[in-house]
């Protein structure tokens, strides 16, 4: 069975559904089953997105994407720097 990918907006909406179900007296297991995820997934989502609004989640994902891009740039520049140092020392 393939994995589904939910957008941050969908995750926040599902977390709100769980909050409503819990306020009506359902257990976490029942509420998680109602939204179609496991308890573990619910807890993971709650840890990452709990208390966020949709615009905050969008900003978080944008920052994570930008951070990953910058990490890649630093790695590339570090590799280039190491190559240039080796070439300049004459050990090639």
C-alpha positions in Angstrom: 0.0 0.0 0.0 1.5 3.3 -1.0 2.0 6.2 1.3 -0.2 9.3 1.1 1.3 12.7 1.4 -0.7 15.3 3.0 0.0 19.0 2.6 0.5 21.1 5.8 -2.9 22.6 5.3 -4.5 19.2 5.2 -2.6 18.1 8.3 -3.7 21.1 10.2 -7.3 20.5 9.2 -7.1 16.9 10.2 -5.6 17.9 13.6 -8.6 20.2 14.1 -11.0 17.3 13.3 -9.2 15.2 16.0 -9.5 18.1 18.5 -13.3 18.3 17.8 -13.6 14.5 18.2 -11.7 14.5 21.4 -13.9 17.3 22.9 -16.9 15.1 22.1 -15.4 12.3 24.2 -13.7 10.1 21.6 -10.3 8.5 22.4 -7.2 9.4 20.5 -7.2 6.0 18.8 -10.8 6.5 17.6 -10.2 10.1 16.5 -7.0 9.1 14.6 -8.9 6.2 12.9 -11.7 8.6 11.9 -9.2 10.9 10.0 -7.5 7.8 8.5 -4.1 7.8 10.2 -2.4 5.8 12.9 -1.9 7.0 16.4 1.8 7.4 15.8 1.2 9.6 12.8 -1.2 11.7 14.8 1.3 12.3 17.6 4.1 13.1 15.0 1.8 15.6 13.3 0.8 17.1 16.6 4.4 17.5 17.6 5.2 19.3 14.3 2.0 21.2 13.6 0.2 21.4 16.9 -1.2 24.9 17.5 -0.2 26.2 14.1 -2.3 28.1 11.7 -2.3 27.4 8.0 -0.2 30.4 7.2 2.4 29.5 9.8 2.7 26.0 8.4 3.2 27.4 4.9 5.9 29.7 6.2 7.6 26.8 8.0 7.7 24.6 4.9 9.1 27.5 2.9 11.8 28.1 5.4 12.7 24.3 5.5 13.0 24.3 1.7 15.2 27.4 1.7 17.3 25.9 4.5 17.8 22.7 2.6 18.8 24.7 -0.5 21.4 26.7 1.5 22.8 23.6 3.1 23.4 22.2 -0.4 25.1 25.4 -1.5 27.4 25.3 1.5 28.3 21.7 0.8 29.1 22.4 -2.8 31.2 25.4 -1.9 33.1 23.4 0.8 33.8 20.8 -1.8 35.0 23.3 -4.3 37.2 24.9 -1.7 38.8 21.6 -0.7 39.5 20.9 -4.4 41.1 24.3 -4.9 43.3 23.9 -1.8 44.5 20.5 -3.0 45.2 21.8 -6.5 47.1 24.8 -5.0 49.3 22.6 -2.8 50.5 20.7 -5.9 49.4 17.3 -4.7 47.6 16.3 -7.8 
